[in-house]
Amino acid sequence: MALTFLHFADLHLGVENYGRIDAQTGQHSRIEDFSRSLETAFDFAIEEKVDLVVFAGDAYKTCDPSPTHQRAFARQLRRLQQAAIPTVLIVGNHDTPAAFGKATSLDIFGALELDNTYVMRKPECVTIETLHGPVQIAGLPWPTRNVLRTHADYKDLSQQDLGAQIQAICAEQINEFARQLDPQIPAILTAHIAASDATYSGSERTALIGQDPTLLTSTLANPSFDYVALGHIHKYQDLHKGSVPPVVYSGSLERIDFGEEHETKGFVIGSIDIEDDNPSERTTRFEFIPVAARPFVTIEVEIDHATSPTDQIIAAIGRRDTRDAVVRVFYTMTTETDERVDIERIRLALADAFYIASIQPRIRPKDRLRRTGITEDIALGEALQRYIENNEHLSERKDDLLKKARELERILELGNEETVP
C-alpha cells in the first residue's frame, strides 16, 4: 500500500512586481500567474487522487492580504474540499503579523472549520485519516520572536541570543514530536524554517542577513519521520539526499524577481510505501514536478563600433526567446559613441514580451592613454616632445616644432636676444 501526498510552499499571492492592471478584469496581471501555477498543482493533486496536500507556508505576500488575493486562494482550496483531499496549511513568516495576538492570514480557514482542512499556527501533531490510512503530521510554523518577547525570561535578550533560544526550542519541539509518534503510522514533519545547508534563491538571500532562526539539517532529519516538507526557501532542493528521511524544500510556484530567473519552479509529489504485513517498514519516494512559471530573461549586450548600437541590441534580442517573458536589457558602450540607442525600436523588438522591466545602459569609460609627464627639470626640446605625444593633433607638425625648439634652446644657451624667425 502507498500513501501519496503533494507538497508545495511559498505561493506569495499578492506579489505585483513586473506587471500591470488588466483593463478588462481590473486585477493585476501577476495575480493570474500565481493563481495559474497554484491551479496546476491542484489539478495534479485531484487527477492523481493524492491522499494529502501539505502546504509549508507563505500563502500571501503579506499577513493582511486583500480580499482579491484571499478569494484566489480560497477558490483553489475549495477544489480540494470538493475532491475530499485533506489539506494541511502551515503558517509562514509572510502569513504572520508583527503584533502579538493578531490573526494570521490563514486563520480564517481554521475559523470556518472546513472539513479536511488543518491550519497550524502553533507547533502541534495531528493524525489525519486519508483514503489509504492514517498519517501523522507534525507541524512547526514560523517561529516568531515577538511570542518569546512576551515571556519574562526572554524579553531582555539580544537578537542574537533570542535567535539561539528559538533554535533550541524548535530543535526540542521536533524531538518531542518524534517521541509522540506511533511508529506503526507514516509521519511527515512540515515546517516553515531556514535550514543551515539550504541554498538560498535570489529573493530570499536577505534571510542570511536578517538572522532568521536556522536549524541544522541533522535536527530536521529526525529518523522518526518518513518525509520532511519544508517551506521558506524558494529553491527546490533535498538537503538529505540519498538518506532517510528526505528533507525537502519544494521551492516556490512562481518567480518573484530576477534573482530566481534560472530556477525551475514547481511542487513535489511523494509516496510512502507501507509493507502490508509490517507497517513500521516504509519507503519514501518523491519527485519534483515543474510548472510553467512566468519566464524572466536578462539580455546583456556589449556594444562595439562595427554597426549601429540599436541593431546590435535587436540582434541580441532575436537570439533569445522573449515570448511572454519579463525582460530586462543591459547594453554596455563607451562614452564616445555618437549614435544614440533607439529605445522605441528596441521596445518594438520586444513586442512579444509580457513585461519590459528595463532597457538600461552601462557606460564604459574610454581607455585613455597615459599622459607623458612634463616636469620643470627637463630640457625644452624634451618637454615639447612629451607635449606633442599628449596631443595627437600636433603629430603632423612634430618635426617642424622640434626644429624650432632646438633653435630656441640654442639661442637661450648663447644668450642671443634675436628672435626665432
MIZA-969149 format. One record per residue (C-alpha): x, y, z; residue in three letters. Coordinates in nm, 2 decimals. Example, Ala and Ser with C-alpha at 12.3 -4.5 7.8 and 13.67 -1.06 7.14 Angstrom:
x/y/z/res
1.23/-0.45/0.78/Ala
1.37/-0.11/0.71/Ser
END
This chain:
x/y/z/res
0.00/0.00/0.00/Met
0.12/0.35/-0.07/Ala
0.01/0.68/0.08/Leu
0.06/0.97/-0.16/Thr
0.10/1.34/-0.09/Phe
0.16/1.67/-0.27/Leu
0.40/1.92/-0.10/His
0.41/2.29/-0.20/Phe
0.51/2.62/-0.04/Ala
0.58/2.99/-0.08/Asp
0.29/3.08/-0.30/Leu
0.32/3.45/-0.22/His
-0.01/3.56/-0.37/Leu
-0.01/3.94/-0.39/Gly
0.33/3.99/-0.54/Val
0.26/4.25/-0.81/Glu
0.60/4.35/-0.95/Asn
0.67/4.33/-1.32/Tyr
0.31/4.36/-1.44/Gly
0.01/4.59/-1.48/Arg
-0.36/4.63/-1.42/Ile
-0.57/4.44/-1.67/Asp
-0.82/4.68/-1.81/Ala
-1.09/4.41/-1.86/Gln
-1.06/4.24/-1.51/Thr
-0.93/4.53/-1.30/Gly
-0.68/4.29/-1.15/Gln
-0.31/4.30/-1.16/His
-0.17/4.08/-1.43/Ser
0.06/3.89/-1.20/Arg
-0.23/3.75/-0.99/Ile
-0.31/3.53/-1.29/Glu
0.05/3.40/-1.29/Asp
0.04/3.28/-0.92/Phe
-0.32/3.16/-0.95/Ser
-0.24/2.96/-1.26/Arg
0.06/2.79/-1.10/Ser
-0.15/2.70/-0.79/Leu
-0.42/2.57/-1.02/Glu
-0.17/2.35/-1.20/Thr
-0.06/2.20/-0.87/Ala
-0.41/2.13/-0.75/Phe
-0.51/1.99/-1.09/Asp
-0.23/1.73/-1.04/Phe
-0.34/1.65/-0.69/Ala
-0.70/1.60/-0.80/Ile
-0.61/1.40/-1.11/Glu
-0.37/1.18/-0.93/Glu
-0.61/1.14/-0.63/Lys
-0.34/1.21/-0.38/Val
-0.42/1.13/-0.02/Asp
-0.29/1.45/0.13/Leu
-0.18/1.81/0.03/Val
0.08/1.97/0.26/Val
0.13/2.35/0.22/Phe
0.45/2.46/0.41/Ala
0.37/2.83/0.45/Gly
0.36/3.18/0.30/Asp
0.03/3.18/0.12/Ala
0.04/3.56/0.06/Tyr
0.29/3.84/0.01/Lys
0.18/4.00/0.34/Thr
-0.01/3.90/0.66/Cys
-0.31/4.12/0.56/Asp
-0.39/4.01/0.20/Pro
-0.66/4.19/0.00/Ser
-1.00/4.02/-0.04/Pro
-0.90/3.96/-0.41/Thr
-0.60/3.76/-0.31/His
-0.79/3.57/-0.04/Gln
-1.06/3.48/-0.29/Arg
-0.80/3.35/-0.54/Ala
-0.65/3.12/-0.27/Phe
-0.99/3.01/-0.13/Ala
-1.12/2.92/-0.48/Arg
-0.84/2.67/-0.52/Gln
-0.87/2.53/-0.17/Leu
-1.24/2.47/-0.23/Arg
-1.15/2.24/-0.52/Arg
-0.95/2.02/-0.28/Leu
-1.25/2.02/-0.04/Gln
-1.48/1.90/-0.32/Gln
-1.23/1.63/-0.40/Ala
-1.22/1.53/-0.03/Ala
-0.84/1.56/-0.02/Ile
-0.72/1.65/0.33/Pro
-0.51/1.97/0.34/Thr
-0.26/2.09/0.59/Val
-0.17/2.46/0.60/Leu
0.14/2.58/0.79/Ile
0.17/2.95/0.89/Val
0.48/3.11/0.73/Gly
0.67/3.43/0.81/Asn
0.47/3.62/0.55/His
0.15/3.50/0.70/Asp
0.24/3.61/1.05/Thr
0.15/3.96/1.18/Pro
0.42/4.16/1.36/Ala
0.19/4.23/1.66/Ala
0.14/3.96/1.91/Phe
-0.22/3.83/1.94/Gly
-0.33/3.93/1.58/Lys
-0.47/3.67/1.35/Ala
-0.25/3.52/1.08/Thr
-0.36/3.53/0.71/Ser
-0.45/3.16/0.73/Leu
-0.66/3.17/1.05/Asp
-0.98/3.23/0.85/Ile
-0.96/2.88/0.71/Phe
-0.94/2.73/1.06/Gly
-1.22/2.95/1.19/Ala
-1.45/2.82/0.92/Leu
-1.39/2.47/1.04/Glu
-1.37/2.33/0.69/Leu
-1.38/1.96/0.66/Asp
-1.03/1.80/0.60/Asn
-0.86/2.14/0.64/Thr
-0.60/2.18/0.91/Tyr
-0.44/2.51/0.99/Val
-0.13/2.50/1.21/Met
-0.04/2.84/1.36/Arg
0.15/2.68/1.66/Lys
0.35/2.36/1.69/Pro
0.12/2.06/1.71/Glu
0.10/1.70/1.59/Cys
-0.22/1.56/1.44/Val
-0.33/1.23/1.29/Thr
-0.53/1.26/0.97/Ile
-0.74/0.99/0.81/Glu
-0.68/0.95/0.44/Thr
-0.81/0.72/0.17/Leu
-0.51/0.49/0.23/His
-0.50/0.50/0.60/Gly
-0.39/0.74/0.87/Pro
-0.08/0.97/0.86/Val
0.08/1.17/1.14/Gln
0.15/1.54/1.06/Ile
0.39/1.73/1.29/Ala
0.36/2.10/1.22/Gly
0.62/2.36/1.30/Leu
0.51/2.71/1.18/Pro
0.74/3.01/1.15/Trp
0.89/3.07/1.50/Pro
0.82/3.44/1.58/Thr
1.04/3.64/1.81/Arg
0.75/3.85/1.94/Asn
0.59/3.55/2.11/Val
0.91/3.49/2.32/Leu
0.94/3.86/2.40/Arg
0.61/3.83/2.60/Thr
0.78/3.60/2.85/His
0.99/3.75/3.13/Ala
1.28/3.50/3.07/Asp
1.33/3.62/2.71/Tyr
1.22/3.98/2.69/Lys
1.57/4.13/2.77/Asp
1.77/3.90/2.54/Leu
1.97/4.04/2.25/Ser
1.85/3.95/1.90/Gln
2.14/3.70/1.87/Gln
2.07/3.53/2.20/Asp
1.69/3.53/2.13/Leu
1.76/3.36/1.79/Gly
1.97/3.09/1.96/Ala
1.69/3.03/2.21/Gln
1.44/2.99/1.93/Ile
1.66/2.74/1.75/Gln
1.70/2.54/2.07/Ala
1.32/2.54/2.13/Ile
1.25/2.43/1.78/Cys
1.50/2.15/1.80/Ala
1.35/2.03/2.12/Glu
1.00/2.06/1.97/Gln
1.10/1.83/1.68/Ile
1.24/1.58/1.93/Asn
0.92/1.60/2.13/Glu
0.71/1.53/1.81/Phe
0.93/1.23/1.75/Ala
0.86/1.09/2.10/Arg
0.48/1.13/2.04/Gln
0.47/0.94/1.71/Leu
0.32/0.60/1.66/Asp
0.60/0.41/1.47/Pro
0.33/0.20/1.30/Gln
0.18/0.50/1.12/Ile
0.35/0.71/0.85/Pro
0.47/1.05/0.97/Ala
0.55/1.38/0.80/Ile
0.72/1.68/0.96/Leu
0.63/2.00/0.79/Thr
0.80/2.33/0.89/Ala
0.85/2.69/0.76/His
1.20/2.74/0.86/Ile
1.56/2.81/0.74/Ala
1.79/2.51/0.73/Ala
2.17/2.56/0.77/Ser
2.26/2.37/0.45/Asp
2.00/2.53/0.22/Ala
2.09/2.71/-0.10/Thr
1.91/3.04/-0.10/Tyr
1.74/3.18/-0.41/Ser
1.77/3.54/-0.51/Gly
1.46/3.68/-0.34/Ser
1.53/3.51/0.00/Glu
1.90/3.59/0.04/Arg
1.80/3.85/0.30/Thr
1.74/3.56/0.53/Ala
2.11/3.53/0.57/Leu
2.14/3.89/0.68/Ile
1.81/3.91/0.88/Gly
1.93/3.65/1.13/Gln
1.64/3.41/1.07/Asp
1.62/3.12/1.31/Pro
1.82/2.84/1.14/Thr
1.81/2.47/1.22/Leu
2.07/2.21/1.14/Leu
1.97/1.96/0.87/Thr
2.06/1.68/1.12/Ser
1.79/1.83/1.35/Thr
1.53/1.83/1.08/Leu
1.62/1.48/0.95/Ala
1.49/1.30/1.26/Asn
1.46/0.93/1.16/Pro
1.12/0.90/1.32/Ser
0.97/1.08/1.02/Phe
0.92/0.95/0.67/Asp
0.94/1.28/0.49/Tyr
1.02/1.64/0.59/Val
0.82/1.90/0.40/Ala
0.98/2.25/0.42/Leu
0.89/2.60/0.32/Gly
1.07/2.94/0.33/His
1.35/2.89/0.07/Ile
1.23/2.94/-0.28/His
1.47/2.70/-0.45/Lys
1.38/2.33/-0.48/Tyr
1.63/2.10/-0.30/Gln
1.67/1.79/-0.10/Asp
1.91/1.86/0.19/Leu
1.93/1.49/0.30/His
1.99/1.35/-0.05/Lys
2.01/0.97/-0.06/Gly
1.93/0.94/0.31/Ser
1.62/0.88/0.52/Val
1.41/1.09/0.57/Pro
1.43/1.32/0.27/Pro
1.45/1.68/0.39/Val
1.29/1.88/0.10/Val
1.22/2.24/0.01/Tyr
0.96/2.23/-0.27/Ser
1.05/2.58/-0.37/Gly
0.81/2.84/-0.48/Ser
0.55/2.80/-0.75/Leu
0.63/3.13/-0.93/Glu
0.93/3.35/-0.98/Arg
0.94/3.66/-0.76/Ile
1.22/3.85/-0.92/Asp
1.53/3.83/-1.14/Phe
1.72/3.66/-0.86/Gly
1.51/3.35/-0.94/Glu
1.55/3.38/-1.32/Glu
1.73/3.05/-1.37/His
1.54/2.84/-1.11/Glu
1.27/2.59/-1.21/Thr
0.95/2.63/-1.02/Lys
0.71/2.37/-0.91/Gly
0.59/2.13/-0.64/Phe
0.67/1.78/-0.50/Val
0.47/1.47/-0.54/Ile
0.56/1.19/-0.30/Gly
0.45/0.85/-0.17/Ser
0.52/0.65/0.14/Ile
0.52/0.28/0.06/Asp
0.40/0.07/0.35/Ile
0.46/-0.30/0.40/Glu
0.12/-0.47/0.45/Asp
0.25/-0.72/0.70/Asp
0.48/-0.48/0.88/Asn
0.36/-0.12/0.88/Pro
0.67/0.01/1.06/Ser
0.87/-0.08/0.74/Glu
0.82/0.20/0.50/Arg
1.00/0.36/0.19/Thr
0.95/0.71/0.08/Thr
0.98/0.82/-0.29/Arg
0.93/1.17/-0.43/Phe
0.95/1.37/-0.75/Glu
0.97/1.73/-0.83/Phe
0.71/1.84/-1.08/Ile
0.78/2.17/-1.27/Pro
0.51/2.43/-1.35/Val
0.50/2.67/-1.64/Ala
0.61/2.97/-1.43/Ala
0.65/3.31/-1.59/Arg
0.99/3.32/-1.76/Pro
1.24/3.60/-1.66/Phe
1.50/3.69/-1.92/Val
1.81/3.91/-1.89/Thr
1.98/4.02/-2.22/Ile
2.32/4.17/-2.20/Glu
2.49/4.33/-2.50/Val
2.85/4.46/-2.54/Glu
2.83/4.73/-2.80/Ile
3.12/4.76/-3.05/Asp
3.16/5.02/-3.32/His
3.11/4.79/-3.62/Ala
2.74/4.85/-3.66/Thr
2.46/5.05/-3.51/Ser
2.41/5.00/-3.13/Pro
2.04/4.97/-3.18/Thr
2.09/4.70/-3.45/Asp
2.33/4.51/-3.22/Gln
2.07/4.51/-2.93/Ile
1.79/4.40/-3.16/Ile
2.01/4.12/-3.29/Ala
2.08/4.00/-2.93/Ala
1.71/4.01/-2.86/Ile
1.64/3.79/-3.16/Gly
1.87/3.52/-3.03/Arg
1.66/3.48/-2.71/Arg
1.31/3.36/-2.65/Asp
1.13/3.66/-2.50/Thr
0.77/3.54/-2.56/Arg
0.55/3.61/-2.26/Asp
0.86/3.68/-2.05/Ala
0.96/3.95/-1.81/Val
1.26/4.10/-1.99/Val
1.54/4.34/-1.90/Arg
1.81/4.46/-2.13/Val
2.15/4.59/-2.04/Phe
2.38/4.73/-2.30/Tyr
2.74/4.84/-2.24/Thr
2.90/5.11/-2.46/Met
3.18/5.37/-2.44/Thr
3.11/5.73/-2.36/Thr
3.23/5.84/-2.70/Glu
2.96/5.66/-2.91/Thr
2.79/5.92/-3.12/Asp
2.48/5.72/-3.23/Glu
2.20/5.72/-2.98/Arg
2.01/5.40/-2.90/Val
1.66/5.40/-3.04/Asp
1.45/5.28/-2.74/Ile
1.13/5.27/-2.94/Glu
1.28/5.02/-3.19/Arg
1.40/4.81/-2.90/Ile
1.05/4.81/-2.75/Arg
0.91/4.70/-3.08/Leu
1.16/4.41/-3.09/Ala
1.03/4.31/-2.75/Leu
0.66/4.33/-2.85/Ala
0.60/3.96/-2.77/Asp
0.73/4.01/-2.41/Ala
0.49/4.00/-2.12/Phe
0.66/4.30/-1.95/Tyr
0.97/4.51/-2.02/Ile
1.14/4.56/-1.68/Ala
1.42/4.79/-1.81/Ser
1.63/4.89/-2.10/Ile
1.94/5.03/-1.93/Gln
2.28/5.15/-2.05/Pro
2.60/5.07/-1.87/Arg
2.86/5.33/-1.97/Ile
3.22/5.21/-2.01/Arg
3.47/5.49/-1.99/Pro
3.70/5.52/-2.28/Lys
4.05/5.39/-2.21/Asp
4.28/5.69/-2.21/Arg
4.64/5.68/-2.30/Leu
4.87/5.75/-2.00/Arg
4.98/6.11/-2.04/Arg
5.35/6.16/-2.05/Thr
5.47/6.36/-1.75/Gly
5.63/6.70/-1.80/Ile
5.85/6.84/-1.52/Thr
6.04/7.16/-1.46/Glu
6.38/6.99/-1.47/Asp
6.37/6.86/-1.83/Ile
6.50/7.04/-2.14/Ala
6.27/7.24/-2.36/Leu
6.30/7.00/-2.66/Gly
6.22/6.70/-2.44/Glu
5.93/6.89/-2.28/Ala
5.79/6.97/-2.63/Leu
5.84/6.61/-2.74/Gln
5.62/6.49/-2.45/Arg
5.37/6.77/-2.51/Tyr
5.32/6.65/-2.87/Ile
5.28/6.29/-2.76/Glu
5.00/6.40/-2.53/Asn
4.83/6.60/-2.81/Asn
4.77/6.39/-3.12/Glu
4.66/6.68/-3.33/His
5.02/6.82/-3.33/Leu
5.18/6.50/-3.46/Ser
5.18/6.62/-3.82/Glu
5.38/6.93/-3.72/Arg
5.61/6.74/-3.49/Lys
5.94/6.77/-3.69/Asp
5.89/7.14/-3.76/Asp
5.80/7.22/-3.39/Leu
6.10/7.02/-3.26/Leu
6.33/7.20/-3.51/Lys
6.21/7.54/-3.38/Lys
6.25/7.42/-3.02/Ala
6.62/7.33/-3.08/Arg
6.69/7.67/-3.23/Glu
6.52/7.84/-2.94/Leu
6.73/7.63/-2.70/Glu
7.05/7.73/-2.88/Arg
6.96/8.10/-2.87/Ile
6.89/8.08/-2.50/Leu
7.21/7.89/-2.43/Glu
7.42/8.16/-2.62/Leu
7.24/8.45/-2.46/Gly
7.14/8.58/-2.81/Asn
6.84/8.82/-2.79/Glu
6.74/8.78/-3.15/Glu
6.40/8.63/-3.21/Thr
6.34/8.30/-3.37/Val
6.21/8.35/-3.73/Pro
END
